[in-house]
Amino acid sequence: MKLTKELYNGIIIWVGISIYFLIMKALNLADLFYLRALNILFIYYGVNRVLRSNYNDGKNSFPANATSALATGLIGVFISIAGLVAYSYIKGGDNYIESLSASFLFGGDPTVVTYGISLLFEGIVSAVIVTFTLMLFWKKRYPSD
């Protein structure tokens, strides 16, 4: 079975983010916000790979490429959040999330689900922003109407 390029690059995003956060956790750097914010670079990498692949394949339709890019980013985000939720339950569930939420801006006592949902919204927004910025970059390579 051949994976679509969107799914393949979404998996690359997930693997990159997962390894990055596991390394940060191992080095006790997981509480540094600015290092956590760098996960957007993995989304940029995966989405840019799809756009470059589409361009090299001769797919020059702006709406189709925008859809492909957004799908790639969202696949990476959804798989990453699912992985985080699974990892959180393996590490102790809500007790693990309480230790994480001390360094995040959560009020009250977040659960694994609320933590995952809030990060999902953040991830969706970052995927949309990455898609828009990369489409602006790639737009000059598409034929104009």
C-alpha positions as a printed Julia matrix, in Angstrom:
145×3 Matrix{Float64}:
  0.0    0.0     0.0
  1.4    3.36   -1.02
  0.87   6.28    1.33
 -0.21   9.61   -0.08
  2.45  12.3     0.11
  0.27  14.25    2.56
  0.06  11.3     4.95
  3.74  10.45    4.51
  4.85  14.0     5.29
  2.33  14.23    8.14
  4.02  11.18    9.65
  7.4   12.87    9.16
  6.06  15.87   11.1
  4.85  13.58   13.89
  8.15  11.69   14.1
 10.13  14.93   14.17
  7.97  16.5    16.87
  7.97  13.3    18.93
 11.73  12.85   18.84
 12.26  16.54   19.55
 10.05  16.48   22.64
 11.52  13.21   23.91
 15.02  14.69   23.62
 13.86  17.84   25.41
 12.33  15.69   28.15
 15.53  13.63   28.49
 17.62  16.81   28.8
 15.16  18.35   31.3
 14.44  21.23   28.92
 10.72  20.5    28.47
  9.69  23.4    30.69
 11.29  26.04   28.45
  8.49  27.59   26.41
 10.65  28.98   23.64
 12.06  25.52   22.93
  8.55  24.07   22.8
  7.56  26.73   20.29
 10.18  25.44   17.86
  7.96  22.49   16.98
  6.48  24.71   14.29
  9.72  24.16   12.35
  8.75  20.51   11.85
  5.4   21.59   10.44
  7.18  24.0     8.09
  9.48  21.2     6.96
  6.7   18.7     6.22
  4.42  21.18    4.48
  7.28  22.59    2.41
  8.23  19.04    1.33
  4.7   18.5     0.01
  4.67  21.8    -1.86
  8.1   21.13   -3.35
  7.0   17.64   -4.38
  3.82  18.97   -5.97
  5.78  21.62   -7.84
  8.31  19.07   -9.1
  5.43  16.84  -10.25
  4.01  19.74  -12.28
  1.0   20.33  -10.05
  0.63  24.09  -10.31
 -2.95  24.6    -9.17
 -2.89  27.05   -6.28
 -6.09  25.78   -4.55
 -5.06  22.12   -4.89
 -1.63  22.85   -3.45
 -3.11  24.87   -0.6
 -5.43  21.96    0.22
 -2.55  19.5     0.05
 -0.37  21.68    2.28
 -3.1   22.21    4.87
 -3.95  18.5     4.9
 -0.3   17.66    5.54
 -0.02  20.07    8.44
 -3.28  18.92    9.98
 -2.37  15.23    9.66
  0.91  15.93   11.44
 -0.85  17.87   14.18
 -3.6   15.26   14.72
 -1.14  12.38   14.92
  1.12  14.37   17.26
 -1.75  15.21   19.61
 -2.92  11.58   19.58
  0.64  10.54   20.45
  0.78  13.09   23.26
 -2.51  11.87   24.71
 -1.32   8.25   24.57
  2.04   9.2    26.1
  0.28  11.16   28.85
 -1.86   8.17   29.79
  1.2    5.91   29.8
  3.03   8.34   32.1
  0.17   8.61   34.59
 -2.73  10.43   32.98
 -4.03  13.49   34.75
 -1.19  13.44   37.31
  1.32  13.73   34.47
 -0.66  16.58   32.9
 -0.65  18.44   36.22
  3.15  18.36   36.2
  3.15  19.71   32.63
  0.52  22.37   33.21
  2.7   24.13   35.78
  4.81  25.44   32.91
  1.85  26.14   30.6
 -0.77  28.83   30.99
 -3.59  26.56   32.13
 -5.94  27.54   34.88
 -7.44  25.04   37.27
 -6.74  21.34   36.97
 -6.53  20.33   33.31
 -7.2   16.75   32.34
 -5.51  14.83   29.55
 -8.5   15.51   27.31
 -8.67  19.27   27.94
 -4.91  19.52   27.56
 -5.07  17.63   24.28
 -7.96  19.69   22.96
 -6.28  22.99   23.78
 -3.06  21.86   22.1
 -5.11  20.62   19.15
 -6.55  24.1    18.64
 -3.07  25.57   18.91
 -1.76  23.02   16.41
 -4.57  23.68   13.94
 -3.85  27.4    14.06
 -0.14  26.8    13.52
 -0.87  24.49   10.56
 -3.07  27.17    8.99
 -0.45  29.88    9.54
  2.31  27.68    8.11
  0.16  26.84    5.1
 -0.62  30.49    4.38
  2.99  31.63    4.74
  4.37  28.83    2.58
  1.67  29.36   -0.05
  2.74  33.01   -0.23
  6.31  31.86   -0.71
  5.4   29.3    -3.39
  2.86  31.55   -5.14
  5.54  33.2    -7.26
  6.29  29.8    -8.83
  2.73  29.21  -10.03
  1.48  30.61  -13.31
 -0.71  33.66  -12.85
 -4.26  33.78  -14.1
